[in-house]
Structures are given as structure tokens and as C-alpha cells.
Amino acid sequence: MALLEVIQRKLVRTGSLNKLTRILPRVSFFMTISAVIFLLQLALDGQYRHTYISENAMMPGQAHTFFRESEWNFVRGYRNEVVNMMNYSLNEKTKAVEELLISMGYKTNILEYTDPSTGEVKPTLYAIYHVPKGDDTEAMVLATPWNATDGRLNVGALSLTLGLARYFRRMSIWAKNIIIVFPQDGGDALRHWVDAYHTSLENTAGSIESAIVLDNPSSRDHIGYIELEYAGVNGQLPNLDYVNTIVQVAENEGIKVSLNHTPFGQLWTNDFYSRVVALIGGIFDIAGSGIKDFGNAQAFSGWNIQAVTLRAKEGDRNDITSLGRIVESTFRSVNNLLEKFHQSYFFYLLLGPKTFVSIGMYLPAGALTAASFLVASLNAWISGNNTSIDVTSNLKKSLSFKTSQLIYAILTIVILIFSFAIYAYKTTICQNPEDLVYRYFVIPFFIVSLLPLLPIRVRISSDFSRALSMGALFYMGYMLVGLMILNFPLSLILGIITSPLNFVKYSEKMGWRRKLMNTTFLITSCPSVWLIIFGVLQHTHFPLDDVRNLFQYFEYPLLQTEIQKVLDFIESVSLSFWMEGPVELFVGLTQAYKRVQCWTWYYTCLTWFPVWTCLAIVGSFDVYPDTVNVEMDRIKKDQ
């Protein structure tokens, strides 16, 4: 305590306290920039780690696989059967496949799924192989939707799955049951089956330990490479050992693996730029999981199941049986386990098929973004966003709030949080959420962001503005810290795009410069603006690799070429095309919880929206000084 008193006296005597207070906004900005720099430097040599198999019992690729040319003819035969069923109804296709599985020795069942949009009842066929050596306590799942992600019939994956089903039934090595699932699609239908398996189905095969979802609409005999999708809902990821096993097995088979949508030409590259692109792509994939392109492996989220999606890309490098050997070898590795996945990592960011950073390495970036709001909250408390205040001479007065104004500010924050909670609930149960996008979301938020420029003559208490700013910023920082462990990518993205709120200020009489700055900060952190940005990027499939090429091989002709490509694209599409992206993203956000229990929409409605609204109030109205300091001086004189 004596040391603290000495430090305090020196700060007061030298005037350093005022200087520290004035640089707090800069400190907040510096912390946000530092978070981005810290994240990018993880791709430098020496900062990341090479992947490895932590669970020695898995032994990936140690056993010889037999799903080879001898099984190729069976796959071709099943492919002809699938092609012949192309014009059948879903019920007819399900019955035909069920007969094939029964003839192989599987016990089959059909789960009815009712499409909420059309009311149509669709069957989901699943078949169970109760292995002789097992005790019916654990199982592995191979799921193949009838429709691939692009909407086409999943011909290659269906034929390969039937070939694997026949092949698995002939092997006597299995200690875990095998479940083959044929949903109508990899989204709602598969999610309905997963939920029903754990809640209402009578015919089960034990706890599901791992799952692989196949996606290959091509009817060709060969594939080029595979794309591995591993991101789960709400920040959940499969055990890193499971992902590493698939990557190692695939490379043993001579198949290249693409992670985070890495293009084919970059699969042999392992430099700083390629790792940064993979890192950024992984962050956005995890943050947007359950929202955009929902389906496949994401359908298993929430049930402690290690699930991935294997999507075959067209090419002539490997035959289709090599993909079957990847599935076989992965199943055999999981079959070796005597207990649940518990070693290795559940929180990680992949920079490539064989490089990653663990939670201890990337967590400081999220901590910096969250701490920037806490510093901004401290600044609002001490100086009230007014850098001209003399903190040294008015320390007690500057830290004081008028009790009534403090209560009003807290009530305002609470009311806004509950209001947006109701708004979130109403939008999730709305039958046509696409009708709400522009009328009840984009336009209202954008209009509120322009409030500082309107000639409003209403004045509010300075203590109220200061308490509202302090409470809202502290609440945002606190919520980002809570989210950081569970869903780091979402916490990081929200922290960066809302960081301009740290610089919204008020004064007794705002000039046009301050009003323009407040408007700029509100627009750059406005939810409707970022809905449009992310919606357009998602709808246009933003080519992140082109940006990497521009930075890595920068030349003015290359820059001109890229700019011309963008201009040509803008000219070739209509206005309705640009408006579709935000609508799709909004619908995905609002329906994500109902479909797969993704709480991203609820979280943003309870944090980002009320905090942004509070700062819009702070930055839009002039303030009048409170009388609390005058009353304190009068009481002292009377005494």
C-alpha cells in the first residue's frame, strides 16, 4: 500500500495521470491493431506447430487396406443402379437401397422426416451392422445424403458407400458397430436423424464415436483431391487426432487434402501467405458454421461426436477406391480405440493439413480485442470521453456519478438487452424472415447511425452519457471474454468489427467535426452494414486466394487485372444479385438455432446490438453538465 501511495503522489505531482488518461483511447486502438498483428504473426516460421497423433492406439495407416481394384467393379455396379434410380421418387430410391442393404446382412430402419417448409414427409434410411466382437456400446457412422451440397444427385458417394457397406460386412475385425445413413440431404434431414438417434429411436447401436459424411456428385471413376470440412457449430471442433488421422491416411494414398477451401494449385505450397489465407479462411468457417451452407458434419454438433465431411473434387489423379480406402483406414483407426477421444486438442486453428496453432498460442489475440473495450470503458469512467478534463485536480469529482443518472443508464442497458432478446426470438419464429431484412433490420440500424448528423436539440445529462458509455463498453468486453474460450473466431471477429465504438464521444456542444466522426464510427460498426458486407462476400464466394496472389506477387499490371475483373463482375450482375446475399445471411442467422441450435444470432442480439444502440445515444445528443459537483461544493461550504 505504501508503494502505491508513493506512485500515486508521483503521478499527481508530475501530471502523468492526465497524460495517461488522454492516451487511453490510443491504447484501446493499439490493442485492437495488436490483436490483428499477433494473429497474423502466428503464420510465421517458429510460431506454429506441426501436427502429430497424440493417441498412439489409433495407428493410422499401419494396417494394409483391401478396398482396392477387386471392389472397383462392385462400386461401378452400384453406380449404375444409382444412375438408373435418378428419376425415382425418394421413397422408391429408399426402398431399393434398403433391399440391397438387407441382402448384405444389415438391419435397416426408416425414420420419417417432415420438411417444415413444404410439409412433405421424407424418409431417412439407416442400416446397422451389429459386429460379433462388439458389445453394442459404441458405433461409427458413414452418412451419405442423396443430394450433394450443390444440389446434384450424390452419385459417386452413394455408389462408394454401398460398396463400402458390402465390404465392411465381410470383415471380422470390427469391435464397434457400423451405421450407414442415407438422408435426403446433409442439412435438416441428417440433423433430424442425429437428434432422433439420441432421443427417440428404439433401434440404435450404442454411442456414436465418429462420423464421416461423403460428398461426391461426380459419376467418374477418378477424383482429383479431397476437401476436408471439420468446423462444427458454436465453435465446436473434432478432436485434432481425428483430423490428423484422415490427413495422414489420405497422404499415404497419394491424395492431397484441402483445408479451409484451399484451391488445388496451393496444395503443395507451405509459405507465409498460404498459411495466412488458411488461417483467415478457418476463422471465418468456424465463426459462420451453422449459418452459411449448413449441413453434413455440422449436423453432428452438440453430441460429442467427432465428425468431418469428405468432399471429392473432380480430377484424374486417383481412382474412386482410394477415397474408400481413406474411409476404411479411418474406421480401422477409430476401431482401435478403447475409450473416447480425450487426448490431443479440441481447440485449435489449422494453417494447413500438417500445421496448426493451439489455444494457448492464439488466445492472446482475443484477449487483446476484449481488453480494448475494458480500456475504453475505463476511459469513459475517468474522463467521460472529454480529454480536456483535469483529472488530477478533480479526481473525486470525475469519478463521481449522480445516483439517479447511473440508475437510468443501467436501466437503459438492461431494457435494450431485453428488447433485442425479444427481437431475436420474434425473428427466429417468423415464417418468412427474408421479409424482415431490409425493412426491419438494415434500414432502421442505418438510420440510427445517422442520428449525429440530424439537427436534434435534445440534451441529456453528462453523467447519464458517461455511465451509459462506460457500462455498455464494459458489458461488451466482458461478454467477449466469456465467448473467447468457447468460440474464439466469433469473439475475435465481433471484437474487431465493433472496435470503432470505443471512439464514440460526446460533448456539451458537438461541432460538425465531432458529429461526422461519431457518424463514421457508428456506420463502420453498424450491424446492417456488416450484414451487407458479409452477405455479399458469402454470396459471391469471395476469392481470398486472389487477394493472396495480389499481396505476394504485387505488380501494377496484376493490380489492374484484378480491378478489371471486379469491375467486369459488377457490370455482369444485377442489383437483385447484390441484395440476395444479405437476405441469405439473415435467414441463415435467424434460423440457425432452430435448425442446429447455433446461438450466434442470439449472442449478437444480446451484445452487439444493445451496445451499439447505447453508443448511438451517447454520440447523437449534446449533454448538459450535472449539478452534482456544484452541490458537493455547496455542502462543503455549509460545513
N, C-alpha and C positions, 0 to 999 in steps of 0.2 A: 504493500500500500504506500509506503514511504517513497518507493521508486516511482510509482505512478503519479504521486503528488509533485515530485521533482520534474517529471516530464511535462505534466500539465502546466506548471509555472513557467517552464522554459518556452512552451508553445505559446502561452499568453504573452510573455514578455517580448518575444521576438516577432510576434504577429504571424507565426507559422500556421496557426489554427485557421485564420482567414484564408490563407493561401491554399491549405489543404481542402477547405470547403469549396473553394472556387474551382478546383480541378477535379472534383468528384464526377461531374458529367463526362469529362475526358477519360477518367478512369473507367467508367462504365462502357464507353465506346471502345476503349482499348481492350477491355476484357472480351468483348464480342469479337473483335478482329483477331485477337489472340486465339480464341477458340477455333476459328476457321483455319488459321495458320497451323495451329497444333494438330488439327485433324489431317490436314494435307501432308504434314511432315511425316506422318505415320507410313507413307508410301516410300520414304527414303530408305536406302540400304542401311541395315542395322537397327531399324525401328520395328520392323515386323518380324514374324517368326515363320518357320517352315512347319507345315502340318505333319502330324505323326499319329500313329494309332496308340492310344493310351491303354485300351483294354486288349491285353495280349491274347485273350481267349478267342478273339474274333478271327485272327489269322487270315486276313483277306487274300485271296488268290493262291493259297497254299495247296488247295486240293485241285486235282485235274477235273475240268468240266467236260461233260459228254454231250452237251446240246450242240451238236455240230452238223456236218453235211447230211448225216443219216436222218436228222429230224427236219431237214430243209423241205423235203417232199411233203411231209405232213403239214408244214406251215403253208406251202403252196396250195395244198388241197383245201385246207380250211379257208384260205383267202378266196378261192373260187366259190366256196359256199357263202361267204360273207358278201361277195360281189353279187351273187345270184339273189341274195335277200335284200338288195338295196332298195327295191320298190315295195317291200313288205311293210306292213304296219309294225309298230313297236311290239305289240302283243304277239304277232306272228313270228317276228325275229326272236323274241324272248323264248317262245315255246320251242323253236327249232334248236337254239343253243342249249336249252335245258335238256332236251333229249340227248344231245351229244355228251353233255357232262354226266348225265345219268349212266350212259353206256360206258363211260370211263370209270365209274365207281364212286362218284361224288354224291353227297346228299344235298339236294337242292331245295331252295325255298324262294318264294317271290314276295317281296314287300311292295304294297301299293303306295304310290306317291301321288298326291293330288296337286297339280300345278295351281298355285293361288291366282295366277293371272288369267288363266283360261278355264279353270275348273276341271280340266281333263285329268283322268286317272291314268298314271303311267306306272308300269311295273319295273321293279329293280330286282333282277335275278342275282342271287348269291349262292355259291356252292361251297361246301365244307368237306375237306378231307381230314377225317379223324385218324391221325397217324397211329400205327400199332405201338410204337415205342413211347408215345407221349402219355400224359395224364390229364389231357383236356384242360389245362390251366393257362396255356399261352398259345398265341397264334400269330401268323404273318399274313398280310393281306396283299393281294395283287389286284388292283382295280383298273378297269378299262372301260371308259364311257363309250357309248355308242356314237356320240358326236364328239369330235375333236374340238379343241379350243377355237379353231377358225370356223366352226360350224359344219365342216365336211364329215362324211362318214369315216369313222376311225378304222379304216380297212386294215392297214398294216399292224396296228396294235391289237385289234381283235383277233386276227389270224395268229399272231405270235402268242397271244395269251392262251388261245385254245391249244396250240402246240405245246406250250409250257405246262398247261394243265394235264395233258396226257402224259407228258414226260415226268412230271413230279409224281404222279400216281404210281409210276413204275419203280421209283427209288425207295429204298428201305432205310435211308439214313436219317430220316426226319424225326426230331424229338418234339417239334412244335407243330401244331395244326396249321393247315394252309386254307385260306379263304380266297375264293375268286369272286369278284363282284363286277356286275355289268349294269351300271346305272345308265339312265337316259343321257345324262350329261355329268360333267365333273363339278358342277356347282350345287344348286339346291337339291337335286336328286341324290347325289352322293352324300351331301351333308345330312339329308333326312335319314339315309340308311345308317350313317355313323351314329347319329343321335339315338335312333331306334335300337341299334345293336346294344347300346349301353343302358337302355331304359326299359324297352318293352318287348324285344324279340325273345321268343322262347328257345329257338334253335340257335345256339351260339357255340363257339369253340374256345372259350376262355378269353383272357385278357389279350388284347391286340398289342403286340410289342413293336411292330414296324409295319410300314405300308409303302408300296410303290405304285404310282399311278402312271400308266403308259399313254403316250400321245403320239400317234403316227398315222396320219390320214393317207399317206402315200401307199400305192399298191405295187411299188417297185421292189425288186429283190435286194437292193443295196441302199445304204444310208451314208451320209457324209460325216456327220458328227452328232453328238447329243447335247442338248441344253438341259442343265440340271436346275430346277427351281426348288428352293428349300425354305423360303420365307414363310413363316406362319403368322397367324392373326395375333394382334396385340403384342407384338414383339417376340412371340414365341419362336424358337428355332429348334430344329432337330439336333440331337447330340452330334458334336463335331466328329466323333468317331464314325458315326453312320455315314456322314457325307464323305469323309476321307476314305472309307471303305469302298464306296461306289466309284470315287475318282481313281483310286489305285487299281481297282478291278478293270475299269474302263481302259486305263492306260496299258495294263497288261495285255488287253485285247487289241491294242493299237488304235483305240478310238479317242479322239480329242473331246474334251469336256468344256463346254461354255458355261460360265457362271455370270450372273447379272447381265445377261443379254450381250455378252462379248461377241462381236462378229467373227466369222470364220477366219478372216485374214489376220486377226490379232491373237489367235490361239497359241501361236508359237512365240509371242512376244512377252517379255517379262522385264519391262523397264519402268521408270518412274511414272510416265504418263499413262501407260496401260493400267498400272496399279491404282492410280488416282481415279481413272474412269470406272474401274471395277468397284472401288470403294464408294464413289458417289452413287453409282447405279444400285449397289447393295443397300445403301442407306435409304434411297427413295423406294426401293422394292419392299423393304421391311416396313417402312412407315406407311406405305399405301396398301399393304397386304390386307385383303378382305374388302377392299374398296374398289380397286380397279382390276378388271379381269379376274374376278373372284372365281375360285374353283380348284379342282384337283387336290394337291397336297394340303391346301388351306382348309379343306373340308374336315380334316382330321384334327384340327387345332382344338385345344381345350381338354383333350382326353389323355394326355401324357403318351402320345403315340409318335414315334419317330417316322415322319412321312416326308417323301420327296416326290417330285414329278420328273419323269424322264421323257423328254420330247425329242424325237428323232428328226433331224434335219436332212433334207434331200441331198444326195450326192452319190458318188460311186466308189468311195474309199473302203467300205466294209459291207459284208453281206448281212442280211437281217438276223441271222443266227447269232452274230456277235452281240447284238442287243439282248438276245435271250440268254447268252452266257453271263452277261452282266447281272441280269436278274437272278439267275441260278446261283452265281457265286456270292451275291449279296445275301440271298436267303440262307445259303450254307454258313456264311459268317455269323448271321444272327442266330442261326440254329445252334451254334457252338456255345452261346452264352448260357450261363446257369442262373443269371439274375438280371434284373432290369439294368438299362443303361444308367450309369451313375458316374463313371469316370469321364475324363476329358472336359469339354466346355459346352455349356448351354447358352452362353452369351459371348458372341464373337462377331467380327466383321471380316469377311473374306476379301482378299485383294487379288485372288486368283485361285486356280484349282489346288495349289500347293502352298499358298502363303496366307497368313491371317494375322489379326491382332486381337488379343484377348481383352476382356472387360477392364482389366487394370490399366491397359495402355490407352484406351480411347475415352474412358470415363472423365478425365480432367477437362476435355473439350465441353462436355455437357455441363460440368460443374462451373466452368467459366461463364457460359451463357446464362445460367441460372443466377450466379452471383452478381452479374451485371445489373439485374433487376433489384437485388438487395442493396447494392451500392446506390442505385438511383433512388430507391426508397429512403435510404439514409440521407441522401442529399435533399430530398423533398422535406424531410423532417427538420433538418438543421437549418437550411437556408430558405425553405419554402420556394425553391426554384428561382430565388431572387439573389443574384450574385453580388448585389450591391450592399447587402446587409452586413453590418459589423458584428460578426459572431462573438468576437472577444468581449466587447463591451455590453452586449445584450444576450449573453449566453442563456440565462434562465428564461428571459422573455421569448427568445427564438425557439426554445424547446417547449414552450407552453402552448396549450390549446384551450380555447374556450370550450367548456364541457359540452354545452349544447351542440356546438358545431361538430365536435368529434363524434357525438352520438348520431347526428344527422348523416355524417359521412359514412359511418359504419352501416347504418340502416340503408343508405343508398346502395352500397356494395351488396349487401345481403338481398335486397329487393331485386336488384339486377340479376344476381345469380339465380334466384328462384324464378324470375321471369324467363330467363333464357333456358332454364331447365324445362319449364312448361313448353316453351317454343320447340325445344329439341324433341320432346315427347310427341307433340302435335305433328311435327313433320315426319316422324318415324311411322306413325299410324295413318298418315294421309295416303289415300288410294292412288292419287296422281301427283306425286311430289315434283314432277317436271313442270307442273303449272305454277309452282311457288318460286322458281329460281330467280327470275328477274323481277317480278312484282313484289315479292315479299322477302327478298334477300339482297340481291345485287343493288337495286335502285335505292332502297332505304339506307343501307350502310353507306353508299356513295354520297347520298345527300347529307347524311350526318357528318361525313368527313369534310364537307364544305362549309359547315357552320361557322368556323372562324372568319370566313370572308363575308358573311352576311352582316348587314347593319343592325345588330341586335343591341339594344340599350339596357338590357337586364344586367344587373350587377349582383354578384354573390359574395359571401363572406370569404376573406382571405384564409381564415382558419379552416373553413369548410373545404376550399380548394386544396389547401396544403394537406389536410388529413385525408381527403379523397385520393389525392395523388399518391401519398405515402402508403395508404392501405392497399390500393389497387396494385401498385408495383410490388409491394411485399408479398401479396397474395399470389401474383404471377410467378415470382421467383420461388416461393415455397412450393407451389404446385409443380413447377418444372423439376425441382429437386426430387419430389415424390415420384414423378414419372420417369426420371432418368435411369433408374435401375431396371424397371420393367420394360420400357420401350425407349431406349436411348435415341434411335433415329427420329422418332416423332418429337421427343423433347428437344433435340438439337434443332430441328427444322423450325419448330414453333418459337424457340428462343431467338433464332436468327431473324425470322421474318417479322417478329413483334418488337425487336430491339429499338426501332425508331420511337416507340412510345416513351422511352427513357428521356427523351429530349423535348417532350411537350411541356411548355411552361406557361405561366400566367403572369399578369401584372395589373397594376391599378388602372392603367390606360394603355391598351395594346396598340402599338403602331402597326402600319401596314406590313412592315418587315416581319414583326413577330407573328402577325396573323398568317402571313404567307408561309412562314416556317412551320407553324403549327399545322396548317393545312397539308403541307408537304409530308410531315411526319405521320399524320393521320392517314393520308392516302397510301403511303408506302407500307403501312402496316394494316391496311383495311382488309377485312375478311373477304369482301366481294371482289376486290382487285386480285387477291391471291387465288380465289376460286377461278377467276377467268384465266389467270396465268397458268396454274397447274392443269386446269381443264383443257386448255389449248395444247399445252405440251403433251398431255396424255393422248389427246385425240389425234395429234399429228405425228405421234411416235417420234418425239424429238431425237434426232441423231446425235447422241452425245459423242460418238466416235469421230464425227466430223469436226466437232469443236476441239477434240484432242489433236487431230491432224493439223488444225489451224495453229494451235499453240506450239506443237512440237516441230513443225516444218514451216514456220511462218515465212511467207513471201507475199509481196503485194499482189502478184497475179493470182495466187491462191486465195487471198482475201477477196479480190474482185470476183473470182469464180464462185465462191461461197455466197457472197452477197447477191450475185445474179441468180443463183439457184433459189435463194429465199424469195427474191422479187418475182421470179417466174412462178413459184409455187403460190404466192399470194394472188397473182393475177389469174391463176388457173382454177381457183376455188371461189365459191360464192360466199356471201355473208352468212347464210344459214349454216355453212360448214363450221365457221368460227364459233357460232352460237351453240352448236351441238356439244362441244367439249365441256363447257361449264355445266350444262344440263346433265350430261352423263356422270360427271364427277359428283354433282349434288345428289343425284339419285343414288349413286353408289354409297355416298356417305350416310344418307338418311336411312337407307335400307340395310346397311351392313350389320347393325345389331340384330335385327330381326332374322337375317339370313344366317349369320355365323357368329353372333354375339361379339362383334367388333365394336368397342366402345369409343372409337376415335371421335365420332360426331358428338357424343355426349360430353366427352372431355373438352373439346374445343368450345362447345356451347357453355360450359361451366367455368372456363378460364379465359380464353382469348376474347370472346365476345363481351362479357361484362367488364373486363379490364379495359378493353379498347373504348367502350362506351364511357367509362369513368374518365379516361384521359381526354375524350372528346368534349366532355363537360368542362373539364379543367382548362382546356385550351381554347374554348369558344367564348367565354364570358369574362368581362372585366370584373375586378374584385374591389371591394372597399375594405380598408383596414379595420380590424376588430378593436373593440374598446377595452379588451381585457388588460392590456398593458397600462392604459390610462387609469383604469380602476385600481390596479395594483399600486400605481404611484400615489393615487389619492389616499388609499388606505395607509400607506407608509407615512404620508404627511400627517394624517389624523392621529396616528400613533405617536 
